[in-house]
Amino acid sequence: MSHPYVHFHPTHPHPPALGKRYLTLGIGLLIMAFGIAFSIQGALGTSPISSLPYVVSLLVPLTVGEATICLHVILILLQILILRRRYDPVQLMQLPVAVVFGYLTDFGVWAVQNLPADHYGVQWLYCLIGVVLVAVGVALEVIAGVVTLAGEGFVLAVCQVAPIPFGNMKVAFDLTLVGIAAALSLGFLHGLYGVREGTVAAAVLVGLTAKKLQPRLEGFLAPLLR
C-alpha cells in the first residue's frame, strides 16, 4: 500500500519560501497533536507511533509529550547509526521539531481533557476525529517538504540501506511499536492501555486519508509556498 511519505524528499527552497514551509509544518504538527489528543481522550487506543509514549507516560513520571520527545531522540540517534556518512545533517531539524511536537501534544491533551467520553459511540467519534486530524497533519508535513518526524525518518533511513519497500517497513515499524506498548501495558498495568481497536483504525485509515487529502491541500498551498 502506498503511503504519503514514500516519495518524501526534503526540499531546498529559497529563504522566504523556507519560512512559509516551516510555518506549514508547524500548523501540521499542531493539527496532528490535537489528533493524538482526541484519540487519547476517546480511550480506544492511539495511533501506532503514539501508543508507546502513551503507555510509557502511564508507567513513569513523564507526560505523553515528554515521552514522545524521548522516543524521537532515540529514533534520531538510530538514523545516524544506520546511515553514518549518508546521514543528511538537515535531518537534525527533527530534534527541535520533536520538542515542539511533544509540547504541542501535551497542550492538545490538556485542551480536550474535559470533553465527555461516556459512551462507546462518542469514543469512536473522538477516534475518527483523531484519524482525520492526524491525516491532515501528515499531509501538511509532506507538503512542507522540509523535514519528517523522527518515526518516518527512521523508516526512510532503513529503506536507504536495506532492500525493503517503504510500505512494508512502515508496517513492521508500527507493529513493533504497538507490540512493545502492548507488552509493557500487559506486563506492568495488567491490561491493554493505548492499544485497542482505535489503534487498528488509525493504522489503516491515517495513511489512506492523508493520501486523499494531500493533492487537494497541495493544490491550494503550492502557490503560497513558492
Secondary structure, DSSP 4 states (H G I P E B T S, - for coil): ---TTTT-------HHHHHHHHHHHHHHHHHHHHHHHHHHHHTS---HHHHHHHHHHHHSS--HHHHHHHHHHHHHHHHHHHHGGG--GGGGGHHHHHHHHHHHHHHHHHHHTTS---SHHHHHHHHHHHHHHHHHHHHHHHHH-S---HHHHHHHHHHHHS---HHHHHHHHHHHHHHHHHHHIIIIISS--S-SHHHHHHHHHHHHHHHHHHHHHHHHHGGGG-
